[in-house]
Amino acid sequence: MCLHHGCLPSLYEEHNASCRDDGATFAMRIVCHDEFRAAWLLRSIGASALAIYFLLTHVGMAHAQTYPSKPVRFLSGQPPGGATDYFARMVAQKLNESWKYPIVIDHRPGASGSIAVDLTVKSPPDGHTLVFATAGQIVINPHMLKLAYDPVVDLAPVAFLVHTALLLIAHPSVPAKSVRDLIVLAKAQPGKLNVGSGGNGVPSHLAAELLMGLTGTRMTHIPFKGAGASVLAVVTGDVDVTFGSLPATMGQAKAGRARALGVSTAKRSQAWPELPTLAESGASGFEMTSWYGFFGPSALPKDIVAKIHGDIGRVASQPDFQERLLREGAEHEAMTLERFSQFIRTESARWAKIVRERDIRAQ
């Protein structure tokens, strides 16, 4: 032991030349003592920090390696039978082939899908409860509804899945065979044509508002309780036109029960390449997609997020999976987690502007 400082023997050898009792003044001994104690403390802290780092790293790896450790719940804010249900089941079917525990689709419709999101925000951050959410739930609801959460802050983006085009359809009795015809008709008779939607603030409503804003037209909005009801209203002739997801409306249009006027995307859909876009048919600048992705609570560990993101990306890139999507008018886009987060922020800002400018209110 250092006689002056009480240092440990193993460390004393390293500095005994500067610490031997050679008549150094008391002040010099204090300086030596302080410098040594500081070095010893830093060395001890470094060792402890290194131990903690390895502990946390291995714990995180263990979480990812053992996930899932029980059945996984995919929450949906829409009722069974729609596009959200179909896509969620496609993913669940594929993941069930490799995950040790089954996936349960749990439908919690209501409040424009915010019930399912709220349950996810409040769920344990272990990856066993995720919400398969639509664009409306994540980037539109916050600007329309008073929510107990902020999707950008309180959710962790886990995996983007698909874009789907919206299809503008009209009842066959409407004297408009194209988007240009519809614009001319709507301008000639402001407010006479009615446009259905799946409800106030949902994508089909905002698509109608975007169309009217870009073309300077006015149609009477009629909200329904769900997109399916709005499409059915066009088929029965109770409503003149509506927007619906391509998977939900393409069959009705191809069967002749409704007239397809155009798709909402910037490019023509691979599922129906003969059908023009709204932008090329008179509604210049029109672009909108309905999209779907997986989210978890914000405190979800990054290693579990990476595990789920990788597994969903793997199944979504399989040729048979993509063929099924294409038949339904949907397209998968492989997004990194960083790209997905930026996409959400961009989409949220865009729809906030549209909601504000069109003075769209939830009712």
N, C-alpha and C positions, 0 to 999 in steps of 0.2 A: 504493500500500500504506500502511496505517496505520503510522506510524513507531514508535508505542509498542507495538502489538500484533501486527503482521505480518498484519493482516486482508486478505482479498481486496479488490481495488479496487472491485468491484461492490457489496460490502457496506460498504466504508469510507465511501462517500458518505452512507449512511443514518445514520451515527453520528459523522461527523468533527467535528461541532460539540462533542460531548462528549469527543472524544479528541484534539483538537489540542493541541500543546505549549504550553499556556498557564500553565505553572507549577504544575499540579496536583501534589499531593503524591504520593509513590510509593504510599502506601496507597490513595489514591483511584484511581490508575491500575490497581492490582491489582483493585479492585472492578469498575471499568469493563471491564477485560480479562476477568474471570471471567463477568460478565453477558453480554458479547458472545459469548464462546466457548460459553456455554450456549445462547444463542439460535441461534447458527450450527449447533450440534450437533443441537438439536431440529429445525431446518429440514431438515438433511441426513437425519436419521432419518425424518422425515415423508415426504420424497420417496422414500426407499428403500422404506418400508412401502407407499406408494401403488403403486410399481412392482411390488412383490411381489404385492400384492392383485390388480392387473390381470392379472399373469402367471398366478396361480392360477385366477382366474375364467375366463380364456380357455382355459386348459388343461382345466378342468372342462367348459366348454362344448364343447370339441373332443371330449372323451371321449364325451359324450352324443350329439353329432352324428354320430360315426362308429360308434356301437354299433348292431348287433353287427358286429364286424370278422372274425368266423369263426363256424363252426357253434356253436350253443348246445345245451347238454345239460340236459334236465330229468330229474333223478334221481327215482326212485320207490322207496319202501321196500316196495312190494307187488308180487306177481307180475302178469304180464299178464292182461288179461281182466276185471279188477274195475272198480269205480267209479273208483278213482284213475287207472287207465290210461285209462278212457273220457274223464274230464274233462280230463286232461292233453293227450290227443290232440285234443280239441275246441279247446282254446286254441292248440295248435301249428298246427293246420290254418289257423286264422284269422290268426295272426301270420305264417305263411309267405307270406301274400298281400302283406305289406308289408315284411317284413324281408328284407335282402339275402342272408342266409345261413340255411340250414335248421335246424330244431330236431330233435334226436334224443331220443327217450324211452329212458332207460337204467334198466332195472329192477335194483335191488340189494336183493332181499328178505332177510330174516333179522334176528334179534335185535330183534323187534317194530318193525322199520323204522329202528332206530338206525344201521345200517350206512350207509344213504343219507344220513342227516343228518350223520354224522361225516365222510363224504367231502366234503360241502358245506362244513362248517366249515373243513376243511383245504385247500380249493381256492383258487386265485388269486382275489383280490377284483376281478375284472374283469367280472362279470356273465355270463360264458359258461358257468358251472355254477350251476344253481339246483336246489333240491329242492322238489318238489310234495308237500307233507306233509299228513298227517291230524292231527286233534286228538290222537289217541293218541301220535303221535311227538313232539309239541311240549309238551303240557300234562299228559300222563299218565305217559309213560315216566320223566321225571325223579323221580317219586315212587315208582316201582316198581323201577327198575333202577339199577345203578351205571354211570354214564355218564362218558365222558372229556370231556364238554362240558356246558355249561349253555345250553339253547336261548334263554333270555331274554338272556343275555350274549353268546353266541358266534354268534348268527344275526341277520341284519337282515331284519325283515319287509318283503316287497316288494309283495305284492298278495293280499288276501283274495279268494277266488273264490266258494264256495258253501256253503250249509248244506244238509244232507239230514236228513230225519227218519229215526229208527229205527222199524222196524215190529215189533211183538210178534206172533209167529205161533205156532200150536199145531198138532200133528198132529190130523187130523180125528177120531181115536179118543178124544182127550182130552175128557171131559165138561164142557167149559167153552166157552160161546159168547160170553163177554164177559170183560172184565178183572175185573169183580165176581165172576163165576162162578169164575174162576181163583183169586182171593184166598180165597174161601170154601173151595174145594177144597184149597188149599195149607195153610190153617189147620187143616182137619180132619185132614189127614194130613201132618204136618211131616216134610220130608225125603224123602217118597215120590216126589213129582214131581221130574224132573230138568230142568235148564235148560242148554242148550248155549251155547257162545260160540266166538269165533274165537281164543281163547287167553287166558291169564292177563293181566289188566291192559288188554286192548283195550276199546274202547268197548262192545261187546256184553256183555262181562263186567261192566263197571262199571254198565251200565244194569240188569242183573239184580240186582246188589248194591243199587243205589239203590231198585229196586222192592221188594225184600225189606225193606230198612231202613224205608221209608215205610209199608209195610203190615203189618209185624210178622209176616211169613211166613218160612218156611225151605224152600228147594228145594236139591237136590243139584247142584252145579256140575260140568259136564263140559266141559273145554276141548278144542278141536280146533285143528288147524294151519291156521287161516284161516277167515274168515267164511263162505266158500262151502261148506266142509265141514260147518259147523254147520247151515246152512240145509238142506243135502242130508240131514243126519241127521234133521231134523224131517220132511222129505218122506217118507223111508223108514220112519219110525216108530221109529228108534233112540233118539230124544230127544223129550221131550214138548213143550218150548217153547224158543224162542230169540228173541233180538233180531237183526235184520239191517238193513242200510241199505235204505231204501225202494226204490231202483233195483234192488237185487239180490233182493228178496223179493216185490215187488208182483206180478210175473208168476206166481210159484208160487201165491200166494194167489188171484189172480183166476182161475187155471186150476183151482182146487179141490183142489190137491195139499197145501195147508196152509190153516189158518183164520186170517184176520187178526183180531186182537183190538183193536188200537189203535196210534196213532202217538205218538211220544215228545215231540213239540213242544208248545209252549203253545197253539198254534192248529192247527186242522185243516189238513191238507195240501191245497194247490190241486190236486195230482195225484190225490187221492182224497178229495174233500170229504165223502163220505157216512160215512167211517170216523171214529169218535170219537177223541179224545185219551185217553191213559191218565189224565190228571188229571181229566177229566170222567166217567171210567168207574170211579172207585173208588180210584185212586191219587192222592189229593189232593197237590198240590205237585210232582208229577213233571214235570220238563222237562229234555230233553237233545237235543242235535243232534250229528250227526257233521259236521264241517266240514273244508274243504280250502283251502290257501293256498300261496303261493310264498314261499320264503325264500332268502337268499344269505348268504355269510360276513359277519361283522359289520363288516369293514373296507370293504365295498362302497361306492364313492363315492356321495354323495347324489344327484348329477346322474344317474347311471346308474339308481339306485333309482327316481328320479322318472320317468325315461324308460320303464322297464319297467312301473312302476305305471300310468302313463298309457295305455300301449299295451294292457295287459291289461284295464284298465277300459273302454277304448273298444270292444274286441271283445266283452266280456261284456255290454255294454249294448245290443248290436244285437238287434233283435227276433227274428231267426231263431235266434240263439244262445240267447236266453232261452226260446224255444219248445221247443227241444231239451232244455234243462234241465228244464223243467216236465214234459215227457213222461217224464223219468227220475226224477221226484219230488224234484228239487233246485231251490233258489232262490238266485239271485245277490243278494248285498248289497254295495252300493258303500260301502266303508269308506275313510276317509282313512288315511294311514300312522299318524297319531297315534291314531286310533280303533282301528286294528288292534293296535297295541302295547299299548294299555290293555286291549283285549279278551283278549289272550293272558295278561296278568298276572292278570286277574280269573278267567279259566278255570283257570289253574294253581292259584290259591289255593283255588278251589272243589273241584277234584279232589284236591288234597292233603288236604283235610279229610275227604272221603269215603273215600279210601284209608286214612287213619289210623283213622277211626271204625269202618270195617268190617274193619280188620286184613287188608287185601288184600295178598297177597305174590306176587311173581313166583316161578315154579317152573321 
